[in-house]
Amino acid sequence: MRWLVGWSSVAASFRADSYGPGGYGTAGAVGEPDEGRTVHPVGAQLLWGDPDPLWAVGDWRPDEIRIVSVGADTRLAVLGCCAATDEELRVGLFAARGGALRHLSAWPGSYTAVAQVARRVTVVGDLAGARPVFYTPWAGGTAYGTAALPLADLIEAQLDIGHLAALLACPDVPEALGDSTPYAGVRRIPPGHALVLREGSREITGYEPVASLAVAAPQLAPAAAVEGVRDALVSAVRARLTAPRHAPETLPPDPGPVPGMGPAERRAARGGPAPGIGADLSGGPASATLALLAAGLPGVPGTVLGHGTGAGERLLAVTFNDLTVPGAGRQAELERAGAMAANPRLHHVVVTGGEECLPYADLEGPLTDEPGPSLIAAPRHRRRLLSGSADHFTGSGARQVLDAHPARLADLLMDRQRRHLLRPATALAKAGGPSANSLFVPLTVYRAARRLARTPYRTGIESAADALRASAADGTGAPRPDDAASPLSISLAALSWTRPGPAARWLTGEALAEVSVRLMASATRPAPSQRPGEARASAALARYAADHRILEQAAEVRSQRLHAPFLDNQVVRACRALPESLRVQPGARATILRTVLSASGVRDLPPGWGAPSHAPSTAAARAGLRQSADPLISLFEAPLLADAGLVEARTVRKALRAAAEGEALPLDGLADLISTELWLRRLLSRRGTCWTGTAAPRQRAVAQGVTPPRRPTLRS
């Protein structure tokens, strides 16, 4: 895991010479001036020192850390993949010095920017939430970082049970989560905002322009909007291609030919990625677009050591074939992937997975910064990524930034564009199959969209809080469509300001009541300037980006970088500029990506490209749950979630048995419960700390094994 951390304090009497050779903090660190104590992160690289220090921690590549200065106290650090030149970074620093923070988020790539102007420190988060920023009060000032766990270590925070309850009950409702994290006292800035620190004081400010609710913002023409998406995607892919290539660290020697194993399989067995650039090629439109763009754009071939230049191959395309869940739709996707991999610029590798790769098959794994449903499938993804490259493209986030959330239908009504509701409503009627009520589906969808368009923000939040409170009072649990629900019922449930998550039905009444209190408190705050559809889509994107970040940590392969261009700031902005009328049409994502490829010179696509995905994720989850039912039931014999008062163990065990027997229950809700329980167990069994020095005697004792660690208590 890679992260950066720093702080800003009122006092400036720090010792600049207290750092060790090379700035790694081995001979001392920044202290707390009031008490003269010192503390610094373990294994950190100092980027700049007193009076407001900044460190980079983890296996950062040299080209991923860039610092430009225009004076002794004016400098900018950019960590990650950024395609801006040094001159562009200086221009952005001058703009940030004058308060124009948006310039620090406008370059292609995925990165975190930290600007220091005298004693003012500005940390800019991204638009999606894949690179979040956290902060906490400490030592008379404010400590900040891109990971929450190190900050929790710094202040020795306890668990925030209220946040865990909200995360299970309403995972994609910002009003329930607020700015909290699983650690009490550690806060998160919202996506699209920046943290500004001035000698310890802090301010959170948004850097995106705010549109009025009274007058709709001018929309681009569909052709111009799609062209903007193409330019943003091409720039995002080129930012990775023009960066220095890297080869993985030294691996064990290749044992030579092994029956049934090629070079890629032998390398994956030894535990390392291939040199150069690679991409997922699942057969779907998102991953295929990135793979074909990366194969056709000019880049720097090979690494500085000459790896990856043989036989003209420049991009490694990886397809995962799940052998446990066969199906005609999945076979068609594999055939499309094979047809696209016939491109001579691609080298195709098919990774097969059996029962050992099913979700829940492996419950062991590393401790991540926060809980997330991706923990249960991390070994499955790691199997695929081990056969990838040192820089690997994924199509993650395309659905969230390109597709229309059902609540956007209400936005169309607010803009008096009723005619554009006909095609999506007709598509929902067809998806539900022929029935006597099919003719009434468009009218039902229209009524639900009109109801949402006429519901004020405060009324919608208070109604959701009342529903949770009623569910807590009668003990029935929050309602949620099950796996057998039709697309129509799922879409109608999404046509609201808020709705409970899939795990809410198994929470206790006390947990639901606490979440309802959070919702009622948020209803008293000023209403957001976003329309209901735009707000719900942004919340869904933030939720997905947060889980993608957890997946990166849980399935991390050493020396490998995962690149998700659809979550880049530039791409998110371009996708937000798409007209609502274009976005809500059936098949809009495939149409947009086909246009992107066509404008980039890729027109020979296989038949069926862009068809709705039949990836058997639900079938694989059910198969994994059925195979691992006994270990999962044992996991909830004495769960920590029950100790915290969030669930009743007997209820969850009953649900696990029912789901394993084939009952139509929301598997994503069970995944939320299981992943949160796994995360809690890994957290409470953790030893050591992210910090060292004389400022935290208990943490130093834990790191040295002198005394048993003080575990976070399960108290709110």
C-alpha positions in Angstrom: 0.0 0.0 0.0 1.3 3.5 -0.9 0.2 6.6 0.8 1.4 10.1 1.7 1.1 11.8 5.1 1.9 15.2 6.5 0.6 17.8 9.0 0.3 21.4 9.7 0.7 22.9 13.1 0.4 26.3 14.7 4.0 26.3 16.1 6.9 26.5 13.7 9.7 25.6 16.1 10.7 22.3 14.5 14.2 21.0 14.0 15.0 20.9 10.3 18.1 18.8 11.0 16.3 16.1 12.8 15.9 13.9 9.7 18.1 11.1 8.9 20.4 10.8 5.8 18.4 10.9 2.6 15.3 12.3 4.3 14.0 8.9 5.3 13.5 9.8 9.0 15.9 7.2 10.4 17.6 9.5 12.8 14.7 11.5 14.1 11.6 13.2 12.9 9.2 16.1 13.2 8.2 16.6 16.8 5.2 17.9 18.7 6.5 21.3 19.8 4.5 21.6 22.9 6.0 18.4 24.4 9.2 18.1 22.5 8.4 14.6 21.3 9.2 13.1 17.9 7.3 10.8 15.6 7.6 9.8 12.0 6.1 7.2 9.7 8.0 3.9 9.3 9.9 3.5 6.1 9.0 7.0 4.8 10.6 9.2 2.2 10.7 12.8 3.2 9.5 15.1 0.5 9.9 18.3 2.4 10.5 19.2 6.0 9.8 21.9 8.5 7.5 23.5 9.4 4.8 21.5 7.6 6.4 18.2 6.6 5.2 15.8 4.0 6.2 12.1 3.5 5.6 9.4 0.9 5.3 5.9 2.3 5.4 2.7 0.4 6.9 1.4 -2.8 6.6 4.5 -4.9 8.4 4.5 -8.2 10.8 7.4 -8.8 8.8 8.8 -11.6 5.6 8.7 -9.5 6.9 11.4 -7.2 7.4 14.9 -8.8 8.2 18.1 -6.9 8.5 21.5 -8.5 9.5 24.7 -6.6 9.3 28.4 -7.5 10.8 29.7 -4.2 11.9 28.6 -0.8 8.4 28.3 0.5 6.3 27.7 -2.6 6.3 24.2 -4.0 4.0 21.5 -5.4 4.2 17.7 -5.0 2.4 15.4 -7.4 2.2 11.7 -6.5 0.9 9.2 -9.0 0.7 9.1 -12.8 0.5 12.6 -14.1 1.2 13.6 -17.8 1.8 17.3 -17.1 5.2 18.8 -17.9 7.3 20.6 -15.3 6.3 23.9 -16.8 2.6 23.0 -16.6 3.1 22.0 -13.0 4.6 25.4 -12.3 1.7 27.1 -14.0 -0.7 25.1 -11.8 1.3 26.1 -8.7 1.0 29.7 -9.6 -2.8 29.3 -10.2 -3.2 27.5 -6.8 -1.3 30.2 -5.1 -4.0 32.6 -6.3 -6.8 30.2 -5.2 -7.6 28.5 -8.5 -7.4 24.9 -7.2 -9.1 23.4 -10.2 -5.9 23.7 -12.2 -4.3 21.1 -9.9 -6.9 18.5 -11.0 -7.0 19.2 -14.8 -4.0 17.2 -16.0 -4.3 13.7 -17.5 -3.7 10.8 -15.2 -4.5 9.7 -11.7 -2.6 11.5 -8.9 -2.7 13.4 -5.6 -1.5 17.0 -5.6 -0.1 18.8 -2.5 0.7 22.5 -2.8 2.5 24.5 -0.2 2.5 28.3 -0.3 4.3 29.7 2.8 2.3 28.2 5.7 -0.7 27.3 3.6 -0.9 23.6 2.6 -3.5 22.5 0.0 -4.3 18.8 -0.6 -6.5 18.2 -3.6 -8.7 15.1 -3.8 -10.0 13.6 -7.0 -13.5 13.8 -8.5 -14.4 10.1 -8.3 -13.0 9.3 -4.8 -10.4 6.7 -5.9 -7.7 8.9 -4.4 -9.3 10.2 -1.2 -7.9 12.5 1.4 -8.3 12.0 5.2 -7.5 14.3 8.1 -7.6 14.4 11.9 -6.8 16.9 14.6 -3.4 16.2 16.1 -0.7 18.1 18.2 -2.5 21.4 18.1 -2.9 21.2 14.3 -4.1 18.9 11.6 -2.6 15.7 10.2 -3.6 14.6 6.7 -3.0 11.6 4.5 -4.3 9.5 1.6 -5.0 6.6 4.0 -7.1 6.5 7.1 -5.4 3.7 9.0 -2.1 5.5 9.5 -4.0 8.5 10.9 -5.9 6.3 13.2 -2.6 4.8 14.4 -1.3 8.4 15.0 -4.1 9.4 17.3 -4.8 5.8 18.6 -8.4 6.0 17.4 -11.1 3.6 18.4 -13.6 2.1 15.9 -16.6 4.2 14.9 -19.5 1.7 15.1 -21.9 4.3 13.8 -20.0 4.6 10.6 -19.9 0.8 10.1 -23.7 0.7 10.7 -24.2 3.4 8.1 -21.9 1.6 5.7 -24.0 -1.5 5.9 -27.4 0.1 6.0 -26.9 2.8 3.3 -23.5 2.3 1.6 -24.2 4.7 -1.3 -26.0 7.5 0.7 -23.5 10.3 1.5 -26.0 11.8 3.9 -25.7 8.7 6.2 -22.0 8.3 5.9 -21.1 12.0 6.1 -17.4 12.7 6.4 -16.7 9.8 8.9 -14.5 6.8 8.5 -14.3 3.5 10.4 -12.0 5.2 12.8 -13.3 7.7 15.4 -11.8 11.1 14.9 -10.5 10.5 11.3 -12.5 12.4 8.7 -12.7 12.2 4.9 -13.1 15.1 2.5 -15.8 14.6 -0.1 -14.8 13.9 -3.8 -14.3 17.1 -5.8 -13.0 19.0 -2.7 -9.6 20.1 -1.3 -8.3 20.4 2.2 -6.7 23.8 2.9 -4.5 24.1 6.1 -3.2 27.3 7.5 -1.0 26.9 10.5 -3.1 24.1 11.9 -6.5 25.5 11.0 -8.4 23.7 8.3 -10.9 24.4 5.6 -12.6 22.1 3.1 -13.5 23.8 -0.2 -14.9 22.5 -3.5 -13.1 23.2 -6.7 -15.8 22.3 -9.2 -18.2 24.9 -10.5 -21.7 24.7 -9.0 -24.7 24.7 -11.3 -28.0 26.3 -10.2 -31.1 24.2 -9.6 -33.4 26.9 -11.0 -31.8 27.0 -14.4 -30.4 24.0 -16.2 -26.7 24.3 -17.2 -26.1 24.6 -20.9 -25.5 21.1 -22.4 -23.1 20.2 -25.2 -24.3 18.8 -28.4 -24.1 14.9 -28.3 -21.4 14.8 -31.0 -19.2 17.4 -29.2 -19.7 15.6 -25.8 -18.7 12.2 -27.2 -15.7 13.8 -28.8 -14.7 15.2 -25.4 -14.9 11.7 -24.0 -12.7 10.4 -26.8 -10.1 13.1 -26.2 -10.1 12.5 -22.4 -9.7 8.7 -22.8 -6.9 9.0 -25.3 -5.1 11.5 -23.1 -5.6 9.2 -20.1 -4.2 6.1 -21.9 -1.3 8.1 -23.5 -0.4 9.4 -20.0 0.4 5.8 -19.0 2.0 4.9 -22.3 4.5 7.8 -22.3 5.5 7.2 -18.6 8.7 5.3 -18.0 8.3 1.6 -18.3 9.1 -0.7 -15.4 10.1 -4.3 -15.0 9.1 -6.2 -11.8 11.6 -6.7 -9.1 13.9 -9.7 -9.3 11.9 -12.9 -9.2 13.0 -16.5 -8.5 14.6 -18.0 -11.6 12.4 -19.6 -14.2 12.4 -23.4 -13.6 12.2 -24.0 -17.3 9.6 -25.9 -19.4 6.8 -27.4 -17.3 4.2 -29.6 -18.9 0.9 -27.7 -19.4 2.4 -24.3 -18.4 3.6 -21.6 -20.7 6.0 -18.7 -19.8 3.1 -16.6 -18.5 1.8 -19.3 -16.2 5.2 -20.0 -14.9 5.8 -16.4 -14.2 2.5 -16.1 -12.4 3.3 -19.1 -10.3 6.5 -17.4 -9.2 4.5 -14.4 -8.1 5.3 -11.4 -10.4 3.8 -9.5 -13.4 5.3 -9.2 -16.8 7.4 -6.2 -17.8 5.7 -3.4 -19.8 2.1 -2.5 -20.5 -1.0 -4.8 -20.2 -4.7 -4.6 -20.1 -7.8 -6.6 -19.2 -9.7 -8.0 -22.2 -12.9 -9.5 -20.8 -15.0 -9.1 -24.0 -16.9 -6.2 -22.7 -16.8 -2.8 -24.3 -14.9 -0.9 -21.5 -11.9 -3.1 -21.2 -11.8 -3.7 -24.9 -11.7 0.0 -25.6 -8.8 0.6 -23.3 -6.9 -2.4 -24.7 -7.4 -1.4 -28.3 -6.5 2.3 -27.6 -3.4 1.2 -25.8 -2.4 -1.1 -28.6 -2.9 1.6 -31.3 -1.4 4.7 -29.6 2.3 5.4 -29.9 4.3 4.9 -26.8 7.7 4.1 -25.4 8.4 0.4 -26.3 9.9 -1.7 -23.6 11.5 -0.8 -20.4 14.8 0.9 -19.7 16.4 -2.5 -19.4 15.0 -3.7 -22.8 12.2 -5.8 -21.5 9.0 -6.1 -23.5 10.4 -5.3 -26.9 10.5 -8.8 -28.4 8.6 -9.7 -31.6 7.0 -6.2 -31.7 4.6 -7.1 -28.8 3.8 -4.1 -26.7 0.6 -4.9 -24.9 -0.3 -8.0 -22.9 -4.1 -8.7 -23.0 -5.4 -10.9 -20.2 -8.8 -12.7 -20.3 -10.2 -14.5 -17.2 -12.1 -17.7 -18.0 -14.2 -18.9 -15.1 -14.5 -22.7 -15.6 -17.0 -23.1 -12.7 -19.9 -21.1 -14.3 -20.3 -22.1 -17.9 -22.8 -20.3 -20.1 -23.5 -19.3 -23.7 -23.3 -15.6 -22.9 -19.9 -16.0 -21.3 -18.7 -18.1 -24.2 -19.7 -15.4 -26.6 -17.7 -12.9 -24.6 -14.6 -15.1 -24.7 -15.0 -15.5 -28.5 -15.2 -11.7 -28.9 -12.1 -11.3 -26.7 -10.2 -13.8 -28.9 -11.3 -12.0 -32.0 -10.0 -8.7 -30.8 -6.8 -10.3 -29.5 -5.9 -11.2 -33.1 -4.5 -7.7 -33.4 -0.8 -8.2 -34.0 -0.1 -5.4 -31.4 -1.6 -7.7 -28.7 -0.4 -10.8 -27.0 -3.3 -12.7 -25.6 -3.2 -14.7 -22.3 -6.2 -16.6 -21.1 -6.2 -17.2 -17.3 -8.5 -20.1 -16.2 -10.0 -20.3 -12.7 -11.6 -23.3 -11.1 -13.3 -23.7 -7.7 -10.2 -22.4 -5.9 -10.9 -19.0 -7.5 -14.6 -18.7 -6.5 -15.6 -15.9 -4.1 -15.3 -16.9 -0.5 -12.9 -19.7 -1.3 -10.0 -17.9 0.4 -10.8 -15.8 3.5 -7.2 -14.9 4.2 -5.7 -11.7 2.9 -4.0 -8.4 3.8 -5.4 -5.7 6.0 -6.9 -2.9 3.9 -7.5 0.7 4.8 -11.2 0.2 5.1 -13.8 -2.6 4.7 -15.3 -3.2 1.2 -17.2 -6.0 -0.5 -14.3 -6.7 -2.9 -12.4 -8.4 0.0 -14.3 -11.7 -0.7 -13.2 -11.8 -4.3 -9.7 -10.4 -4.0 -7.9 -13.7 -4.5 -10.0 -14.2 -7.6 -8.8 -10.9 -9.0 -5.2 -11.5 -7.9 -5.2 -14.7 -10.0 -5.9 -12.6 -13.1 -3.5 -9.8 -12.2 -0.6 -12.1 -11.6 -0.6 -12.9 -15.3 -0.8 -9.2 -16.2 1.9 -6.6 -16.7 3.7 -4.2 -14.5 1.3 -1.4 -15.7 -2.1 -2.9 -16.2 -5.3 -1.2 -17.6 -8.7 -2.1 -16.2 -12.1 -0.9 -17.4 -13.3 -0.3 -13.8 -15.7 2.6 -13.5 -17.0 2.8 -17.1 -20.5 1.7 -16.1 -20.6 4.3 -13.3 -19.4 7.3 -15.4 -21.1 6.5 -18.7 -24.4 4.8 -17.8 -27.4 6.6 -16.6 -28.6 6.1 -13.0 -32.4 5.5 -13.0 -32.8 8.7 -10.9 -31.6 10.7 -13.9 -35.1 10.2 -15.4 -36.3 12.7 -12.8 -33.7 15.2 -14.1 -35.1 14.9 -17.6 -38.6 15.8 -16.3 -37.2 18.8 -14.4 -35.7 19.9 -17.8 -39.1 19.2 -19.5 -37.7 16.5 -21.8 -40.4 13.9 -21.3 -40.0 12.4 -24.7 -36.6 10.9 -23.8 -38.3 8.7 -21.1 -40.0 6.5 -23.7 -37.0 4.4 -24.9 -35.6 3.6 -21.4 -39.1 2.8 -20.1 -39.8 0.5 -23.2 -36.5 -1.2 -22.6 -37.5 -1.9 -19.0 -40.8 -3.4 -20.2 -38.9 -5.7 -22.6 -36.4 -6.7 -20.0 -39.2 -7.9 -17.7 -40.5 -10.3 -20.3 -44.0 -10.4 -21.8 -46.7 -10.0 -19.2 -50.2 -8.5 -18.8 -48.7 -5.4 -17.2 -46.1 -4.7 -19.8 -48.2 -1.9 -21.4 -48.4 -0.1 -18.1 -44.6 0.0 -17.5 -43.9 3.3 -19.2 -46.6 5.0 -17.2 -45.3 3.4 -13.9 -41.8 4.7 -14.7 -43.1 8.1 -15.6 -45.0 8.4 -12.3 -42.0 7.3 -10.2 -39.8 9.8 -12.0 -42.3 12.6 -11.6 -42.7 11.8 -7.9 -38.9 12.0 -7.4 -38.7 15.3 -9.4 -41.3 16.9 -7.2 -39.9 15.6 -3.9 -37.7 18.2 -2.1 -34.3 17.0 -0.8 -35.2 17.4 2.8 -38.5 15.5 2.4 -36.7 12.6 0.7 -34.1 12.3 3.4 -36.7 12.5 6.2 -38.8 9.9 4.6 -35.9 7.5 4.4 -35.1 8.1 8.0 -38.7 7.5 9.0 -38.7 4.2 7.0 -35.5 3.0 8.8 -37.0 4.0 12.2 -40.2 2.1 11.4 -38.2 -0.9 10.4 -36.2 -0.7 13.6 -39.4 -0.5 15.6 -41.1 -3.5 14.2 -38.0 -5.6 13.7 -38.7 -6.4 10.1 -35.4 -5.0 8.7 -35.2 -2.5 5.8 -36.8 -3.7 2.6 -34.6 -4.4 -0.4 -35.3 -6.2 -3.8 -33.9 -9.7 -3.8 -31.9 -11.4 -6.5 -35.1 -12.5 -8.3 -36.4 -8.9 -8.6 -37.1 -7.7 -12.1 -35.1 -4.8 -13.6 -38.3 -2.7 -13.4 -38.6 -3.1 -9.6 -34.9 -2.4 -9.1 -35.1 0.7 -11.2 -38.3 1.9 -9.4 -36.5 1.4 -6.0 -33.6 3.5 -7.3 -36.0 6.4 -8.2 -35.6 8.0 -4.7 -33.3 10.4 -2.9 -32.0 7.5 -0.7 -32.7 3.8 -0.3 -31.4 1.2 2.1 -28.5 -1.0 1.1 -28.7 -4.8 0.5 -27.4 -5.6 4.0 -29.9 -3.4 5.9 -32.4 -6.2 6.2 -30.1 -8.1 8.6 -29.1 -5.2 10.8 -30.5 -4.9 14.3 -33.1 -2.3 15.3 -30.5 -0.3 17.3 -28.2 -0.1 14.2 -31.0 1.0 11.9 -32.2 3.6 14.5 -28.7 5.1 14.7 -28.5 5.4 10.9 -31.9 7.1 10.9 -30.6 9.6 13.4 -27.7 10.3 11.0 -30.1 10.9 8.2 -32.3 13.2 10.2 -29.3 15.2 11.2 -28.2 15.6 7.6 -31.6 16.8 6.6 -31.2 19.9 8.7 -28.1 20.9 6.7 -28.3 23.0 3.5 -29.6 21.0 0.5 -27.0 20.2 -2.2 -27.1 22.1 -5.4 -27.3 18.9 -7.5 -30.5 17.5 -8.9 -31.6 14.1 -7.7 -30.3 12.0 -10.6 -27.0 13.8 -10.6 -26.6 13.4 -6.8 -27.4 9.7 -6.9 -25.1 9.1 -9.8 -22.2 10.9 -8.0 -22.9 8.9 -4.8 -22.8 5.6 -6.8 -19.5 6.6 -8.4 -18.0 7.5 -5.1 -19.1 4.2 -3.6 -17.6 2.2 -6.5 -14.4 4.2 -6.5 -13.9 3.6 -2.8 -14.4 -0.2 -3.3 -12.0 -0.2 -6.3 -9.4 1.4 -4.0 -9.9 -1.4 -1.5 -9.6 -4.0 -4.2 -6.3 -2.5 -5.3 -5.0 -3.0 -1.7 -6.5 -6.4 -1.2 -5.4 -7.9 -4.6 -2.1 -6.0 -4.8 0.7 -7.6 -6.7 4.1 -6.3 -5.9 5.7 -4.1 -8.6 2.4 -3.8 -10.4 0.2 -0.7 -10.9 -3.5 -0.9 -11.8 -4.7 1.9 -14.0 -8.4 2.7 -14.2 -8.6 5.6 -16.7 -12.4 5.9 -16.4 -11.9 7.1 -12.8 -9.5 9.9 -13.9 -10.6 13.5 -13.3 -10.4 14.4 -16.9 -12.5 11.4 -18.0 -15.1 11.9 -15.2 -15.5 15.6 -16.3 -15.9 14.6 -19.9 -18.5 12.0 -19.1 -20.4 14.4 -16.9 -20.8 16.7 -19.9 -22.7 14.0 -21.8 -26.4 15.1 -22.3 -28.9 13.3 -20.2 -31.0 12.5 -23.3 -28.0 10.6 -24.7 -27.0 8.9 -21.5 -30.4 7.4 -20.6 -30.9 5.6 -24.0 -30.5 1.8 -23.9 -27.0 0.7 -25.0 -25.6 4.3 -24.7 -22.3 3.1 -23.1 -21.5 0.7 -26.0 -22.5 3.3 -28.6 -20.3 6.0 -27.0 -17.3 3.7 -26.8 -17.8 2.4 -30.3 -17.7 6.0 -31.5 -14.5 6.6 -29.4 -12.8 3.7 -31.1 -14.1 4.6 -34.6 -12.7 8.2 -34.2 -9.4 6.7 -33.1 -9.1 4.5 -36.2 -10.4 1.2 -34.7 -13.5 0.2 -36.8 -13.1 -3.6 -37.2 -15.0 -4.8 -34.1 -16.3 -8.4 -33.8 -20.0 -9.1 -34.1 -21.9 -8.6 -30.9 -19.4 -6.1 -29.5 -21.1 -4.0 -26.9 -23.9 -6.4 -26.2 -25.1 -6.5 -22.5 -22.6 -8.3 -20.4 -23.4 -11.9 -19.3 -20.5 -12.1 -16.9 -21.6 -14.6 -14.4 -20.7 -12.6 -11.3 -24.0 -13.5 -9.5 -23.7 -17.2 -10.4 -20.1 -17.3 -9.3 -21.0 -15.6 -6.0 -23.7 -18.1 -5.4 -21.5 -21.0 -6.3 -18.8 -19.7 -4.0 -21.3 -19.2 -1.2 -22.5 -22.8 -1.7 -19.0 -24.2 -1.7 -17.8 -22.2 1.4 -21.0 -22.4 3.4 -19.5 -24.2 6.4 -16.5 -21.9 6.9 -18.8 -18.8 6.5 -21.3 -20.2 9.1 -18.4 -20.8 11.4 -17.2 -17.2 10.9 -20.5 -16.1 12.3 -20.6 -18.4 15.3 -19.2 -15.5 17.4 -19.0 -12.5 15.0 -17.5 -9.2 16.0 -20.4 -7.5 14.3 -22.7 -9.1 16.9 -20.4 -7.9 19.7 -20.8 -4.4 18.2 -24.6 -4.7 18.2 -24.9 -4.4 14.5 -26.3 -7.9 13.7 -27.6 -11.0 15.4 -25.4 -14.0 14.7 -28.3 -16.4 14.5 -30.1 -14.3 11.8 -27.0 -14.1 9.6 -26.3 -17.8 9.9 -29.8 -18.6 8.9 -29.5 -16.3 5.9 -26.2 -18.0 4.9 -27.8 -21.4 5.0 -30.8 -20.2 3.0 -28.6 -18.5 0.3 -26.4 -21.6 0.0 -29.6 -23.7 -0.6 -30.6 -21.4 -3.5 -33.0 -19.0 -1.9 -33.3 -15.6 -3.7 -31.5 -13.4 -1.2 -29.4 -10.3 -2.0 -25.9 -11.8 -2.3 -24.3 -8.4 -2.4 -25.8 -7.7 1.1 -24.3 -10.9 2.5 -21.0 -10.0 0.8 -21.1 -6.6 2.7 -21.6 -8.4 6.0 -18.9 -11.1 5.4 -16.3 -8.6 4.2 -16.9 -6.3 7.1 -16.5 -9.2 9.6 -13.3 -10.3 7.8 -11.9 -6.7 7.9 -12.7 -6.4 11.7 -10.9 -9.7 12.4 -7.9 -8.6 10.4 -7.8 -5.2 12.1 -8.1 -6.6 15.7 -5.4 -9.2 15.1 -3.0 -6.7 13.7 0.4 -6.1 15.3 2.6 -3.1 14.9 1.9 0.5 13.8 2.6 2.8 11.0 4.6 5.2 13.3 7.8 5.2 15.3 9.6 7.6 17.6 9.1 8.8 21.1 5.7 10.5 20.7 3.7 7.2 21.1 5.2 5.0 23.8 2.4 2.4 23.5 2.8 2.2 19.7 6.6 1.8 20.1 6.1 -1.0 22.6 3.7 -2.7 20.2 6.2 -2.5 17.4 9.0 -3.9 19.5 6.8 -6.7 21.0 7.3 -5.5 24.6 3.7 -5.4 25.6 0.5 -6.7 24.0 -1.2 -4.2 21.7 -4.2 -2.3 22.8 -6.8 -3.4 20.4 -9.5 -1.0 19.2 -12.7 -1.5 21.2 -16.0 -2.3 19.6 -17.7 0.7 21.2 -19.2 3.6 19.4 
